[in-house]
Amino acid sequence: MRLCLMLQAMAQFMGQVRGWKARFDPDRVVMSGGATGAQETLAFCLANPGEAFLVPTPYYPGFDRDCCWRSGVKLLPIECHSSNDFRITREAVVAAYESATSNGVRVKGILITNPSNPLGTTADRATLAMLATFATEHRVHLICDEIYAGSVFAKPEYVSIAEVIERDAPGADRDLIHIAYSLSKDFGLPGFRVGIVYSYNDAVVACARKMSSFGLVSSQTQLFLAKMLGDEEFMARFLRESARRLAARHEMFTSGLREVGIGCLGGNAGLFSWMDLRGMLREKTAEAELELWRVIIRKVKLNVSPGTSFHCGEPGWFRVCHANMDDETMGVALSRIRDFVRQHQQQKAKAQRWAARGHLHLSLQRHGAMASQYHALSSPMAALLSPQSPLVHAAS
């Protein structure tokens, strides 16, 4: 009885959080032990060991655990780039698919997060329709992790794959479409371990329901959540207030970074920002990114995540979670980031001044071996290599 109430309440809430633009059948809702359990269940249901899901980069690193550790499924990247704000293109999907098949790897699905973790952006209607169409054409599954669906705080409005297959891609094969969800992010309830598999495929629903025995949600948790999610008026107020606070915090953080010339990817969802520190790298390599990350962790005392941990192919991006602290702590964090950036800018300017001085030459008469020594000391390279050079100390 409690499970029935919970499934009905969850189906109602999933429709409400998506603006009632899609309907959800309670009989297709399967409970699991958190989003981790939902993703692993889908991996077991949809693929065999050695087969692969394609995943747009950058992506949530927990997928490497959730989808791969026990199922043996591989994750292969769909390379996305900052030049178009890391949007997923059909060309990138085709390239990833053809690369996998040419290497003898069978692709069984495409896995995306919408809204994206770590980007904090939402996929547009055309992109989702393209993915649904591609999945149908190539007979692969499309898994949409919509764990941040209730944490969209700005335009463009959120579009779910459930809405797209009803309105924008009616020809898509629904048997290939699956949604993963959890209450851990939108409600801050990770300890409740409530994940959701929603599938349009009867066989997947049946299999997932059997597998849910290995990650049951307690009866007490189900009863509590059924009452909460079933209160449509409360849910509406909660979602509005959550969006308001997330928008205010996002603006506070990004505007604070703009004061010192640091940008973030334009985001409209999630609990974090995708911060661009490419200009602070010693060189454009993953090693330099990790070097900068260690300085931020150990000296600036801020817990940020480097882009390499999200399989980002462009060094210098960092995910910063800014919704899990109070305003005072947020102010301290911003102050530390700004101080760190200003110090870096001052050191860089000082190094550039010293490098410019290296082009000055002394007007002295020089002969023989002495002349070569003077020439060496007055060259720009000498300033870079000398242990006494301010450039060396500025870079350390």
MOMOWO-V723534 format. One record per residue. N is the residue number from 1. PHI is phi in radians with two decimals (* if undefined). Layout:
<<N	PHI> <N	PHI>>
This chain:
<<1	*> <2	-1.09> <3	-1.09> <4	-1.07> <5	-1.11> <6	-1.13> <7	-1.13> <8	-1.15> <9	-1.13> <10	-1.16> <11	-1.08> <12	-1.11> <13	-1.14> <14	-1.05> <15	-1.24> <16	-1.14> <17	-1.18> <18	-1.77> <19	1.20> <20	1.04> <21	-1.55> <22	-2.55> <23	-1.88> <24	-2.17> <25	-1.57> <26	-0.98> <27	-1.24> <28	-1.79> <29	-1.54> <30	-2.12> <31	-1.42> <32	-2.60> <33	-1.37> <34	1.35> <35	-1.13> <36	-1.02> <37	-1.14> <38	-1.12> <39	-1.17> <40	-1.14> <41	-1.03> <42	-1.12> <43	-1.09> <44	-1.14> <45	-1.26> <46	-1.84> <47	-2.50> <48	-1.77> <49	-0.94> <50	1.63> <51	-1.46> <52	-2.33> <53	-1.89> <54	-1.58> <55	-2.32> <56	-1.14> <57	-1.71> <58	-1.30> <59	-2.41> <60	-0.98> <61	-1.16> <62	-1.11> <63	-1.07> <64	-1.06> <65	-1.43> <66	-1.07> <67	-1.63> <68	-2.03> <69	-0.96> <70	-1.80> <71	-1.45> <72	1.40> <73	-1.33> <74	-1.72> <75	-1.97> <76	-2.05> <77	-1.36> <78	-1.72> <79	-1.28> <80	-2.03> <81	-2.36> <82	-1.21> <83	-1.04> <84	-2.18> <85	1.08> <86	1.07> <87	-1.28> <88	-1.47> <89	-1.99> <90	-1.09> <91	-1.05> <92	-1.19> <93	-1.13> <94	-1.07> <95	-1.08> <96	-1.15> <97	-1.12> <98	-1.19> <99	-1.10> <100	-1.13> <101	-1.15> <102	-1.18> <103	-1.65> <104	1.37> <105	-1.75> <106	-1.46> <107	-1.53> <108	-1.89> <109	-3.01> <110	-2.10> <111	-2.04> <112	-2.26> <113	-1.95> <114	-2.52> <115	-1.06> <116	-1.40> <117	-1.99> <118	-1.89> <119	-1.29> <120	1.26> <121	-2.10> <122	-1.95> <123	-1.34> <124	-1.46> <125	-1.04> <126	-1.13> <127	-1.14> <128	-1.14> <129	-1.11> <130	-1.08> <131	-1.15> <132	-1.12> <133	-1.18> <134	-1.06> <135	-1.05> <136	-1.15> <137	-1.11> <138	-1.81> <139	0.96> <140	-2.11> <141	-1.47> <142	-2.12> <143	-1.88> <144	-1.95> <145	-1.46> <146	-1.94> <147	-1.12> <148	-1.83> <149	-1.05> <150	-1.59> <151	-2.08> <152	-1.58> <153	-2.10> <154	-2.68> <155	-1.24> <156	-1.25> <157	-1.12> <158	-1.23> <159	-2.14> <160	-1.61> <161	-1.07> <162	-1.11> <163	-1.26> <164	-1.12> <165	-1.28> <166	-1.50> <167	-2.00> <168	-1.90> <169	-2.39> <170	-1.10> <171	-1.48> <172	-1.18> <173	-1.36> <174	-1.16> <175	-1.08> <176	-1.75> <177	-1.88> <178	-2.48> <179	-2.15> <180	-1.95> <181	-2.61> <182	-2.77> <183	-1.68> <184	-1.24> <185	-1.68> <186	-1.08> <187	-2.01> <188	1.10> <189	-2.12> <190	-1.11> <191	-1.23> <192	-1.31> <193	0.94> <194	-2.03> <195	-2.00> <196	-2.32> <197	-1.91> <198	-2.15> <199	-2.24> <200	-1.55> <201	-1.77> <202	-1.05> <203	-1.15> <204	-1.17> <205	-1.05> <206	-1.10> <207	-1.17> <208	-1.11> <209	-1.15> <210	-1.17> <211	-1.22> <212	-1.12> <213	-1.07> <214	-1.55> <215	-2.64> <216	-1.23> <217	-1.70> <218	-1.08> <219	-1.09> <220	-1.11> <221	-1.13> <222	-1.08> <223	-1.12> <224	-1.07> <225	-1.23> <226	-1.07> <227	-1.20> <228	-1.18> <229	-1.20> <230	-1.34> <231	-1.52> <232	-1.06> <233	-1.15> <234	-1.09> <235	-1.07> <236	-1.09> <237	-1.13> <238	-1.07> <239	-1.14> <240	-1.13> <241	-1.18> <242	-1.06> <243	-1.09> <244	-1.09> <245	-1.21> <246	-1.12> <247	-1.11> <248	-1.13> <249	-1.18> <250	-1.06> <251	-1.16> <252	-1.03> <253	-1.25> <254	-1.19> <255	-1.20> <256	-1.10> <257	-1.26> <258	-1.07> <259	-1.03> <260	-2.00> <261	1.36> <262	-1.79> <263	-1.83> <264	-2.30> <265	-1.08> <266	-1.13> <267	-1.96> <268	-2.43> <269	-2.76> <270	1.53> <271	-1.94> <272	-2.69> <273	-2.26> <274	-1.77> <275	-1.55> <276	-1.76> <277	-2.00> <278	-1.05> <279	-1.22> <280	-1.76> <281	-1.32> <282	-1.13> <283	-2.70> <284	-1.50> <285	-2.38> <286	-1.11> <287	-1.12> <288	-1.17> <289	-1.10> <290	-1.16> <291	-1.10> <292	-1.13> <293	-1.04> <294	-1.12> <295	-1.12> <296	-1.11> <297	-1.22> <298	-1.50> <299	-1.81> <300	-1.41> <301	1.10> <302	-2.17> <303	-1.62> <304	-2.06> <305	-2.02> <306	-1.27> <307	-1.06> <308	-1.07> <309	-1.22> <310	-1.79> <311	1.11> <312	-1.32> <313	-1.45> <314	-1.99> <315	-1.10> <316	1.98> <317	-1.72> <318	-2.39> <319	-1.62> <320	-2.12> <321	-1.46> <322	-2.15> <323	-1.82> <324	-1.88> <325	-2.65> <326	-1.45> <327	-1.09> <328	-1.10> <329	-1.12> <330	-1.07> <331	-1.09> <332	-1.11> <333	-1.07> <334	-1.10> <335	-1.07> <336	-1.15> <337	-1.10> <338	-1.11> <339	-1.07> <340	-1.10> <341	-1.15> <342	-1.09> <343	-1.09> <344	-1.11> <345	-1.12> <346	-1.14> <347	-1.14> <348	-1.14> <349	-1.11> <350	-1.12> <351	-1.12> <352	-1.15> <353	-1.11> <354	-1.18> <355	-1.11> <356	-1.14> <357	-1.13> <358	-1.11> <359	-1.51> <360	-1.37> <361	-2.15> <362	-1.38> <363	-1.61> <364	-2.25> <365	-1.36> <366	-2.32> <367	-2.42> <368	1.05> <369	-1.10> <370	-1.07> <371	-1.11> <372	-1.16> <373	-1.17> <374	-1.04> <375	-1.10> <376	-1.13> <377	-1.22> <378	-1.62> <379	-1.49> <380	-1.04> <381	-1.11> <382	-1.10> <383	-1.10> <384	-1.28> <385	-1.66> <386	-1.15> <387	-1.06> <388	-1.57> <389	-1.15> <390	-1.03> <391	-1.12> <392	-1.09> <393	-1.25> <394	-1.21> <395	-1.50> <396	-1.42>>
